[in-house]
Each structure stands twice: as C-alpha cells, then as structure tokens.
Amino acid sequence: MPRVRHPLPAPRLLPVTIAALALALGVRSVVLVRAAVPEAMPAPQPAPSPPAPLTPPRPPVAPPSVPPPISEGERALLLDLRRRSSELDARAAAVQQREAVLAAAEARLKARLHQLAGLQKRLEALDAARRERDEANWRGLVKLYESMKPADAGAIFNDLDLPVLLPILDRMKAAKAAAILAAMQPERARLVTAELAQSRARANAVPAAGKPTGGG
C-alpha cells in the first residue's frame, strides 16, 4: 500500500524576525557606544633614568655620648692643675723676660768690648808710631855723635844727663862708644859704664810683650 506523505508545517516567521531585529539592534548599540567613547590612549612611558652611581653605605652615626658627671675630687684636681699651669706660665714668662734682659745686656757688652778693642788697636798704633818717632830721634842723635870726634863727644858726655846719655851710648856702635868713653873723664866713664850695664840687664830680664814666661 503506498505511504501517504503528510505536509510539513510552515515555520513561524514572526519570532525569527523579532530575534534578528534584536540582534541587529544590540550590535548597532555596541558600535555607537564604541564610536562615542574613544579608546583610552596608553600614557607615554618616561625615559629610563641612568643608574645612580654606587656609593658605599655610610657607617651608622653613633649618637653623641653624654660625659659622665664630674665628682668633687676630680673638680678639685682640675682646679689645682689649672692653678699650677697658670703658675708655670707666669714663671715661663718671667724667665723669658730675664732672658731678654740678659740678651740685651750681652749685646751691649759685646758692643762695648768691640769699641774697647778698636780703641786698644788705635792706642797700640799710636804707641807704635810714638816709639818709632822716638827711635828715629835717638838714631838721629846717635848718628850725630858718631860723626863727631871722640874727644868732642866725650867732653859733651861728661856733662850730659844719664837718661839721655845712656840711650845714646846703648844705640851706638861698640867701637864708636868705646872711643868716646876713653875720651871722657875716668870717674864719669866708670859711672856711665855701670849704669849702662844695669840698664841692659833690666831690659834683658823683662820678658817680651805677649810671650809666656813659663813652660807649658
């Protein structure tokens, strides 16, 4: 027996249309919202800063320590030390003042000694010049009497004072002095000879100036 085909029911169009319109409206709403609200731009990132130089860590700073209180004994000791320090400073100042006075006195003494040394040199020079003049005068007299005849010189020497006669005879040549003594009066000649010998002995007994008298 042939199968009878039943016709399929027609789909309902109205619910499908409503669902399609709702979907389209939702999509449109999303597009409009995205167009109205722009997407947030990413904030610019700051440039990386160079790394800071490495510095050694600082040691921890210890808090200031509070000194312990000073006892009465320590206070007295400190006061005594301060007093002694003041005394030592005063003594040092007094010593420095005395040293300054002594240094000034020493400087004046050195200056005085320098002046005296200069004066002594001038006196020695004057004395040497005087002796030279005296010696020149004696040599002149000696030359004068040596040029005379022994008899004439002897007659003068008989009456000449010993302080003048003795230096002249002492400076004369031995031969000239002997001839004049022979022409003098015998008693006067003996006296002059004795005085001349004693004068020479005294001159030889006196040590030379500036030379030591003893050994060592």
C-alpha positions as CSV (number, residue, x, y, z in Angstrom):
1,M,0.0,0.0,0.0
2,P,1.6,3.4,-0.9
3,R,2.8,5.7,2.0
4,V,0.8,8.8,2.3
5,R,3.1,12.0,2.8
6,H,1.9,14.5,5.3
7,P,2.8,18.1,4.5
8,L,5.5,19.8,6.9
9,P,4.2,22.7,9.0
10,A,5.4,26.1,7.8
11,P,7.9,27.8,10.0
12,R,6.7,30.6,12.1
13,L,8.3,33.8,10.7
14,L,7.4,36.4,13.3
15,P,9.5,35.1,16.2
16,V,12.5,34.7,13.9
17,T,12.2,38.2,12.6
18,I,12.0,39.6,16.1
19,A,15.1,37.8,17.2
20,A,17.0,39.0,14.2
21,L,16.0,42.6,14.8
22,A,17.0,42.4,18.5
23,L,20.4,41.0,17.5
24,A,20.9,43.8,14.9
25,L,19.9,46.4,17.5
26,G,22.4,45.1,20.0
27,V,25.2,45.2,17.5
28,R,24.3,48.7,16.5
29,S,24.3,49.8,20.1
30,V,27.7,48.4,20.7
31,V,29.1,50.2,17.6
32,L,27.5,53.5,18.6
33,V,28.9,53.3,22.2
34,R,32.4,52.5,20.8
35,A,32.2,55.4,18.5
36,A,31.0,57.8,21.2
37,V,33.7,56.8,23.8
38,P,37.2,56.7,22.3
39,E,39.5,54.1,23.5
40,A,42.0,55.2,26.2
41,M,45.4,56.0,24.7
42,P,48.3,54.5,26.6
43,A,50.2,57.0,28.7
44,P,53.7,57.8,27.4
45,Q,56.3,56.0,29.4
46,P,59.1,58.1,30.9
47,A,62.6,57.7,29.6
48,P,64.6,55.4,31.8
49,S,67.0,57.4,34.0
50,P,70.7,56.5,34.1
51,P,71.6,54.2,37.0
52,A,72.7,56.1,40.1
53,P,76.4,55.7,40.9
54,L,77.1,53.1,43.5
55,T,78.2,54.8,46.8
56,P,79.5,52.9,49.8
57,P,77.0,52.7,52.5
58,R,77.6,55.3,55.2
59,P,78.5,53.9,58.6
60,P,75.9,54.4,61.2
61,V,76.4,57.6,63.2
62,A,76.6,56.9,66.8
63,P,74.6,59.2,69.0
64,P,76.7,61.7,71.0
65,S,77.8,60.2,74.2
66,V,77.0,62.2,77.3
67,P,80.1,62.7,79.5
68,P,79.7,61.3,83.0
69,P,79.3,63.9,85.7
70,I,82.5,65.2,87.4
71,S,83.0,64.4,91.0
72,E,84.1,66.9,93.7
73,G,87.5,65.3,93.9
74,E,88.0,65.5,90.1
75,R,86.9,69.1,90.1
76,A,89.4,70.0,92.8
77,L,92.1,68.1,90.9
78,L,91.3,70.1,87.7
79,L,91.3,73.4,89.6
80,D,94.7,72.5,91.1
81,L,96.1,71.6,87.7
82,R,94.8,74.8,86.2
83,R,96.4,76.8,89.0
84,R,99.7,75.1,88.6
85,S,99.5,75.6,84.8
86,S,99.0,79.3,85.4
87,E,101.9,79.4,87.8
88,L,104.1,77.6,85.2
89,D,103.0,80.1,82.5
90,A,103.9,83.0,84.8
91,R,107.3,81.5,85.6
92,A,108.0,80.9,81.9
93,A,107.1,84.5,81.1
94,A,109.4,85.7,83.9
95,V,112.2,83.5,82.6
96,Q,111.7,84.8,79.0
97,Q,111.8,88.4,80.3
98,R,115.0,87.8,82.2
99,E,116.5,86.1,79.1
100,A,115.5,89.1,77.1
101,V,117.2,91.4,79.6
102,L,120.3,89.3,79.7
103,A,120.4,89.1,75.9
104,A,120.1,92.9,75.7
105,A,122.9,93.3,78.3
106,E,125.1,90.8,76.5
107,A,124.6,92.7,73.2
108,R,125.5,95.9,74.9
109,L,128.6,94.3,76.5
110,K,129.7,92.9,73.1
111,A,129.3,96.3,71.5
112,R,131.3,97.8,74.3
113,L,134.0,95.2,74.0
114,H,134.1,95.8,70.3
115,Q,134.6,99.6,70.9
116,L,137.3,98.9,73.5
117,A,139.1,96.5,71.1
118,G,139.0,99.2,68.4
119,L,140.3,101.8,70.9
120,Q,143.1,99.5,72.0
121,K,144.1,99.0,68.4
122,R,144.2,102.7,67.9
123,L,146.2,103.2,71.1
124,E,148.6,100.5,70.1
125,A,149.0,102.1,66.7
126,L,149.6,105.5,68.3
127,D,152.1,104.0,70.7
128,A,154.0,102.2,67.9
129,A,154.1,105.5,66.0
130,R,155.4,107.3,69.1
131,R,158.1,104.7,69.7
132,E,159.0,104.9,66.0
133,R,159.4,108.6,66.3
134,D,161.4,108.3,69.5
135,E,163.6,105.7,67.9
136,A,164.1,107.9,64.9
137,N,165.1,110.8,67.2
138,W,167.6,108.6,69.1
139,R,169.1,107.3,65.8
140,G,169.5,110.9,64.7
141,L,171.4,111.8,67.9
142,V,173.4,108.6,67.7
143,K,174.4,109.5,64.1
144,L,175.3,113.0,65.2
145,Y,177.6,111.9,68.0
146,E,179.1,109.1,66.0
147,S,180.1,111.6,63.3
148,M,181.9,113.8,65.9
149,K,185.5,113.4,67.1
150,P,185.7,111.1,70.2
151,A,187.2,113.9,72.2
152,D,184.5,116.4,71.4
153,A,181.8,113.8,72.0
154,G,183.5,112.8,75.3
155,A,183.5,116.4,76.5
156,I,179.8,116.7,75.9
157,F,179.0,113.3,77.5
158,N,180.9,114.4,80.7
159,D,178.1,116.9,81.4
160,L,175.1,115.1,79.7
161,D,172.3,113.7,81.9
162,L,172.3,109.9,82.3
163,P,168.6,109.4,81.0
164,V,169.8,111.0,77.7
165,L,173.4,109.7,77.7
166,L,172.6,106.0,78.3
167,P,170.1,105.5,75.4
168,I,172.6,107.2,73.0
169,L,175.5,105.0,74.1
170,D,173.3,101.9,74.0
171,R,172.4,102.6,70.4
172,M,176.0,103.5,69.2
173,K,178.3,101.1,67.6
174,A,180.7,99.4,70.0
175,A,183.8,100.9,68.5
176,K,182.4,104.4,68.5
177,A,181.1,104.1,72.1
178,A,184.5,102.8,73.3
179,A,186.4,105.7,71.7
180,I,184.1,108.3,73.3
181,L,184.2,106.6,76.7
182,A,188.0,106.6,76.5
183,A,187.9,110.4,75.9
184,M,185.6,111.0,78.9
185,Q,186.7,111.7,82.5
186,P,187.6,108.3,84.1
187,E,185.2,108.6,87.0
188,R,182.4,109.7,84.7
189,A,183.2,106.9,82.2
190,R,183.1,104.2,85.1
191,L,179.7,105.6,86.2
192,V,178.2,105.6,82.7
193,T,179.5,102.1,82.1
194,A,178.0,100.7,85.3
195,E,174.6,102.4,84.6
196,L,174.6,101.1,81.0
197,A,175.3,97.5,82.2
198,Q,172.5,97.7,84.7
199,S,170.1,99.1,82.1
200,R,170.8,96.3,79.7
201,A,170.4,93.7,82.5
202,R,167.0,95.1,83.4
203,A,166.0,95.2,79.7
204,N,167.0,91.5,79.3
205,A,165.1,90.5,82.5
206,V,161.8,91.9,81.3
207,P,160.0,89.2,79.1
208,A,158.9,90.3,75.7
209,A,155.3,91.5,75.4
210,G,152.9,88.8,74.7
211,K,155.3,85.9,75.3
212,P,154.7,83.4,78.1
213,T,157.2,83.4,81.0
214,G,157.0,79.8,81.9
215,G,156.8,76.5,80.1
216,G,153.5,74.6,79.4
